[in-house]
Amino acid sequence: MQDETSRTGDVHGAQRRDLLKLGAAALAAPVAAMLPGCAAPAGAAAGSQPAQGEITGWSAIRLSQAIQSREVSCTEVMSAYLAQIDRMNPKVNAIVSLQPRDGLMAQAAQRDEQLAAARRVGRAVGWMHGFPQAPKDLANTVGIPSTQGSPILKNYMPKADSIVVERARKAGAVLIGKTNTPEFGLGSHTYNAVFGTTGNAFDPGRSAGGSSGGAAVSLALNMLPVADGSDMMGSLRNPAGWNNVFGFRPSSGRVPYGPTSEVFMQQLGYEGPMGRSVADLAMLLSVQAGFDARTPLSIDQDPAQFTRPLQRDFKGVRVGWMGDFNGYLPMEPGVMQTCTQALKHFETIGCTVEAVQPEFDMKKLWSTWLVLRGFFVAGIAGGMYADPQLRAQMKPEAVWEVEQGLKLGAGDVYRASMDRSAWYQALARLYTRYDYLVLPSAQMLPFDAKLTWPRSIDGKPMDTYHRWMEVVVGGTLAGVPVLGVPAGFGPGGLPIGLQVMGPAQADLSVLQVGHAYEQASGYTRRRSPLLAA
């Protein structure tokens, strides 16, 4: 969810500064060649012209190599992806505000010219050069409406890009549109009054999750090579699990969030990468990450670290399985069984796995969440709520969030911040015994997309519109890196996922174990039946 200032376009007062240069390794094609999974797929013989379906099926790493070696042109790539969107998007409604084809093809041709000019002088171009990209509709994009799924903002044209968009453009991406999101990003189910509902990649009649639902479905159906998302309450993790792809909520500050009018207190929601593989996701993170002077809490570490090979030895590494917190969290039948089965893949790569519980009152964690989320949502959206005409256009859940926040006093917020700190320390104690902590990425399988939100889980009523996603708040409140990975398929063949949590700022380590788990599990080899239709 963007802040109110960025929504209303009042960002021109912020000084525009040049981004610090990312390491050349993060942007140059030769680095991608060193990463796992870079070998050309069978059938991609030199001199042959790839079929459109072959191009969209390539990994993002392979696609970058093919573009930069001129095996395929940027115009061919754009044409292939637009054809895939034409074929798939009407079934799921994942990409919105799609831009005119002629303009996109012209931009792709320009990327071909830029690549030719760069090669003549021996200069590297960005890793995403020629990539079709559709930022999440919570991110500001110059030239493309940034609606946040709200009727209030359906015609809003930002004056500046969000930092993640700015960096994607600098790395050579061509923005083709946006990916769908719930209104203001509230709720892990992607529907809104502007564009409608996004269907699950494996069953369009089911929820895609959210709020990065459009991004996850676009990846699963080969409509984008990689995707950006944002995460306050599992928005990069739940849709990844429900669509059999990967989503990474990085450490607090790893990916600068902004430009915004408030840069110190808001640390619940921020942005990160999604991909069909962990290696692709890591390369996108290398573009997104890195210090930005406009966001003083952003991490000042070289993002080129995420371009390095992800293989490492996991013999003897300790994994703690937190599950449903000893029965505290209600789970739909089939979720725990499927997720528990997936744990064997950590053992396959050499890890030891054992059940563990944090020394913390989980009811207090939920109340902490309600206070801090209400506080921030009221601060961000309170201006809209104060205007009766605008309030009437807000969905009931958004109104409820603001009203909860407006009831709070300063003491409530400070005590919640203290409890959040105590939760972090409880996890820190666990990390002295375990290298990673693992739990499900959702408490239920994808539900009927016609619902606004599930009212119960396994017979237990849900008292708020987001209580059914309580399992994700621990990672958010701790500010630690959390990778959403596929966990297989539950009853009815619907996907579910796991969260892999690491210690603070151990982002690379989390990606490494996720990569090894991906290779061992092979879950992503099972693709959506829509692709074969």
Number of C-alpha atoms within 10 A of each C-alpha: 23 23 20 19 16 22 24 13 14 15 19 12 7 12 9 12 9 8 15 10 9 20 16 15 20 25 25 21 24 16 19 25 17 13 18 16 15 18 12 15 13 6 11 15 11 9 8 10 14 18 13 17 14 13 24 24 18 18 22 27 27 21 25 25 24 20 23 25 14 13 17 20 19 27 20 20 23 26 19 21 25 23 16 20 21 12 15 22 21 11 17 23 23 32 28 22 17 16 15 10 13 9 11 21 20 13 20 26 18 15 22 21 12 15 24 15 12 13 13 8 8 9 11 16 21 24 32 31 27 32 28 26 25 30 26 29 32 27 29 31 26 15 15 20 20 26 27 28 24 22 18 18 16 15 12 20 18 23 16 20 21 23 25 27 23 17 19 24 19 18 23 22 23 23 23 27 24 28 30 37 38 30 26 23 30 25 26 29 32 31 31 21 15 18 21 16 26 34 28 33 32 25 21 18 18 23 30 36 35 32 36 36 36 36 37 39 36 29 24 26 27 21 28 27 29 28 28 28 30 29 24 23 28 33 31 35 38 39 36 36 31 34 33 32 27 32 36 33 32 32 24 24 22 25 27 26 26 23 25 20 14 13 16 9 8 18 17 19 21 25 27 25 29 32 28 26 22 29 28 25 26 28 28 28 26 24 26 25 28 23 23 22 14 19 19 13 18 20 19 14 11 15 23 21 17 23 25 19 17 20 13 12 12 17 13 13 17 20 25 22 21 16 23 16 16 10 8 11 18 20 23 16 15 17 23 20 11 20 23 16 11 20 22 17 18 23 19 15 20 16 20 18 20 13 13 17 16 15 13 14 9 16 10 14 19 15 13 22 23 17 22 24 22 22 25 20 26 24 16 21 23 20 14 19 19 11 10 9 11 13 18 13 15 20 16 11 16 21 19 17 22 24 17 17 21 15 12 15 11 9 9 14 18 13 14 20 17 12 19 22 13 16 22 19 16 16 24 17 12 18 19 9 11 21 19 23 26 23 23 30 31 28 26 22 26 25 18 17 21 12 12 17 19 17 16 15 17 11 10 13 13 16 10 13 18 17 20 25 19 19 25 22 17 21 25 24 24 23 21 22 26 31 30 32 31 32 30 24 22 18 12 8 11 20 27 31 32 28 30 26 28 29 24 18 17 17 23 18 17 22 25 21 25 24 22 21 24 22 15 15 20 13 19 20 9 10 16 18 11 16 15 6 7
